[in-house]
C-alpha cells in the first residue's frame, strides 16, 4: 500500500486523523438520534453503510481518495461505540457491566489481530491475484464481513428493556423483558427517553461527565503502541538487510494485541467480582507508567525495549473500568450516561487525531523526540484523577444516603400522625 499510493510522508497519520474527525462529528448527533429511534435500527443501519465504504477502499487510486473514504467510514462508525455501551448499561447491573463492556471492546484488539494475520496471509498468498494487490483484497474481505454482521444485527440487537426490538422476539421472550425491568428497578435505573436539546445541554453540568471523560482520555495511554510497527521496520541485520519480513511485521504486533485482549477480560472480570474499580485502575496505571518509562529510557537490550512496547498495549484497560464505574453511579441519569460515553470518546479521538502528529511524526521514526514523554505525563495526572473521582463518588453516595434518610424520617413522622 505504501508503494501503490506513494505514502512517503505523514499520509498514514492523516488516514487516522480523517477517520477520527468523521467519527467525532457523528458522536453527539448519534446520541440524540438513538435515544429517539432506539439502537436496533440505527446501529446496524450505520454499520451496513460503513461496510460498503470499506469495500470501496479496495478500489482507491490515490491517498486523497483514502482521506475521503476514511472520513465517511469514521462518520458512520461513530454511532457504534457509545451506542452499544449505552445499550449494555440499560441491561446489566453495576457489578456485571465492566466484564460485558470488555467482551464488546475486545472486538477491537481481536479485529486487529485477525486483520494483521489476514494481511500477512494475503501478502504472502494473494498478492497479484487477478491483478490486485494483497491490501486491496484485505479491504474487500473486511467490508464484506462487516456487511454480513450488519444484516445479522438487525435481528440480534435487543433494543432497550423498555423498548425491545420486535425482530428479536425469536430469542427475547416476554419473561426476559420482565426480568430485565425488575433488575433495573433494583438499582433505581431510569429508562432511556428521547434526549431533547435542553436535556442534552444539561448533561454537561455534571462533574461526573467531565471527570470521567478527561480521565478516560489521558488514562488510556496505549497510543504509542500504534507506532510499534514503525520501530520494527527500522530494525536491520548486521549485513544491512531488514530484520523482519512483511509477514512478520504483521504478525509481531498480534502478541501485543493478544495481551490487551487478555488484560481487558482479567481486569474487568476481577473488578466486577470484587465490586471495586479504583485498585484495578491504579494497578493499570503502574503498568502504564512502567511501559512508558522503558520507551523513554530506550534500553540497549532489544528484548527489554520490545517488552516496553508490548506492555503499552495494556493501556486500554482503564476505559472499561471508568465506563463501568460511571455507569454504576449514574443509574438515575440515563441521558448523562449516554452523553458521557460520547464525550469520553470525543476527547480520546481528539487526542489520537492531533497529538500524534506532533509526538510521533513519521519522519522522526524510530527516534521520536517527544513521544512517550508526553504520555507519561498524562498517565501521572490520570492517577491523581482516579483518586479524585473515588472521593467524588463517595461524597455523592453520602448525599444520596442522607436524602434517603430524610425521606424515611418524613415517612415515619407521617405514619405517627396517622
Residue pairs with C-beta under 8 A, 6 or more apart in sequence:
1 7
1 133
1 135
2 8
4 133
4 135
5 11
5 60
5 62
5 63
5 66
6 62
6 63
7 63
9 362
9 363
10 357
10 361
10 362
10 363
11 63
11 66
12 362
13 356
13 357
13 360
13 361
13 362
14 63
14 67
15 63
15 66
15 67
15 70
16 70
16 226
16 352
16 353
16 356
17 353
17 354
17 357
18 67
18 68
18 70
18 71
18 74
19 70
19 71
19 73
19 74
19 77
20 74
20 349
20 350
20 352
20 353
21 71
21 74
21 353
22 70
22 71
22 72
22 73
22 74
22 75
22 76
22 77
22 78
23 74
23 75
23 77
23 78
23 345
23 349
24 74
24 78
24 345
24 346
24 349
24 350
24 353
25 75
25 78
26 74
26 75
26 76
26 78
26 79
27 78
27 82
27 342
27 345
27 346
28 200
28 339
28 342
28 346
30 42
30 46
30 78
30 79
30 82
30 83
30 342
31 82
31 86
31 195
31 200
31 338
31 339
31 342
32 195
32 197
32 200
33 42
34 42
34 43
34 79
34 83
34 86
34 338
35 192
35 193
35 194
35 195
35 335
35 338
36 194
36 195
38 159
38 160
38 163
38 165
39 83
39 84
39 86
39 87
39 157
39 159
39 160
40 154
40 157
40 158
40 159
40 165
40 167
40 168
41 154
42 79
42 83
43 79
43 80
43 83
43 84
43 153
43 157
44 150
44 151
44 153
44 154
44 157
45 150
46 76
46 77
46 79
46 80
47 76
47 77
47 79
47 80
47 146
47 149
47 150
47 153
48 147
48 150
48 151
49 76
50 72
50 73
50 76
50 77
50 146
51 143
51 144
51 145
51 146
51 147
51 149
51 150
52 143
52 147
53 69
53 72
53 73
53 76
53 143
54 73
54 139
54 142
54 143
54 146
55 139
55 140
55 143
55 144
55 147
56 69
56 143
57 66
57 69
57 73
57 139
57 143
58 132
58 136
58 137
58 138
58 139
58 140
58 143
59 136
60 66
60 69
78 345
81 341
81 345
82 338
82 341
82 342
82 345
84 104
85 101
85 104
85 323
85 341
86 192
86 334
86 337
86 338
86 341
87 157
87 158
87 160
88 97
88 100
88 101
88 104
89 97
89 327
89 334
89 337
90 160
90 161
90 162
90 184
90 189
90 191
90 192
90 334
91 158
91 161
91 180
92 100
93 183
93 186
93 187
94 187
94 275
94 324
94 327
94 328
94 331
95 272
95 275
95 328
96 272
97 272
97 323
97 324
97 327
97 328
98 268
98 269
98 271
98 272
98 277
98 320
98 321
98 323
98 324
99 265
99 268
99 269
99 271
99 272
101 268
101 320
101 323
101 324
102 264
102 265
102 267
102 268
102 269
102 320
103 265
105 264
105 316
105 319
105 320
106 260
106 261
106 264
106 265
108 316
109 257
109 258
109 260
109 261
109 264
109 313
109 316
110 257
110 261
112 253
112 254
112 257
113 254
113 257
113 258
113 261
115 138
115 142
116 250
116 251
116 253
116 254
116 257
117 250
117 251
117 254
118 138
118 141
118 142
119 134
119 135
119 138
119 250
120 246
120 247
120 248
120 250
120 251
121 247
122 134
122 135
122 137
122 138
123 134
123 135
123 246
123 247
123 250
124 246
124 247
125 134
126 132
126 134
126 137
127 133
127 134
128 134
129 137
154 167
155 167
155 168
155 170
156 168
157 165
157 168
158 164
158 165
158 168
158 172
159 165
159 168
160 191
160 192
161 177
161 180
161 181
161 184
161 191
162 181
162 191
162 192
163 191
163 192
164 172
164 177
165 172
184 191
187 331
188 331
188 332
189 331
189 332
189 334
190 331
190 332
190 333
190 334
191 334
192 334
192 338
193 334
193 335
195 335
195 338
195 339
199 335
200 335
200 339
202 335
203 209
203 333
203 335
203 336
203 339
203 340
204 210
204 339
206 330
206 333
206 336
206 340
207 392
208 326
208 329
208 330
208 336
208 340
208 389
208 392
208 393
208 396
209 336
209 339
209 340
209 343
210 343
211 385
211 388
211 389
211 392
212 322
212 323
212 325
212 326
212 340
212 344
212 389
213 340
213 343
213 344
213 346
213 347
214 347
214 385
215 318
215 322
215 382
215 385
215 386
215 389
216 318
216 319
216 322
216 323
216 344
216 347
216 348
217 344
217 347
217 348
217 350
217 351
218 351
218 378
218 379
218 381
218 382
218 385
219 281
219 284
219 285
219 288
219 318
219 319
219 322
219 378
219 379
219 382
219 385
219 386
220 315
220 316
220 317
220 318
220 319
220 348
221 288
221 291
221 292
221 312
221 315
221 375
221 376
221 378
221 379
221 382
222 260
222 312
222 313
222 314
222 315
222 316
223 315
223 351
223 352
223 355
223 356
223 360
223 375
224 292
224 295
224 309
224 312
224 360
224 371
224 372
224 375
225 253
225 256
225 309
225 312
225 313
225 315
226 356
226 360
227 356
227 360
227 365
227 366
227 368
227 371
228 252
228 253
228 256
228 309
228 312
229 249
229 252
229 253
230 362
230 365
230 366
231 309
231 365
231 366
232 243
232 244
232 248
232 249
232 252
232 253
233 242
233 244
233 249
233 365
233 366
234 365
234 366
235 242
235 243
235 244
235 302
236 242
236 243
237 243
244 252
255 310
256 309
256 310
256 312
256 313
257 313
259 310
259 313
259 314
260 313
260 314
260 316
260 317
263 313
263 314
263 317
264 316
264 317
264 320
267 280
267 283
267 284
267 317
267 320
267 321
268 317
268 320
268 321
268 324
270 280
271 277
271 280
271 321
271 324
272 324
277 321
277 322
277 324
277 325
277 390
278 386
278 387
278 390
280 317
280 321
281 318
281 321
281 322
281 386
282 383
282 386
284 314
284 315
284 317
284 318
284 321
285 318
285 379
285 382
285 383
285 386
287 311
287 314
288 311
288 312
288 314
288 315
288 318
288 379
289 376
289 379
289 380
290 311
291 308
291 309
291 311
291 312
291 314
291 315
292 308
292 312
292 372
292 375
292 376
292 379
293 308
293 376
294 304
294 305
294 307
294 308
294 311
295 305
295 308
295 309
295 312
295 371
295 372
296 371
296 372
296 373
296 376
298 305
299 305
318 382
319 344
319 348
322 344
323 341
323 344
325 389
325 393
326 337
326 340
327 337
329 393
329 396
329 397
330 336
330 337
330 340
355 374
358 370
359 368
359 370
359 371
359 374
359 375
360 368
360 370
360 371
361 368
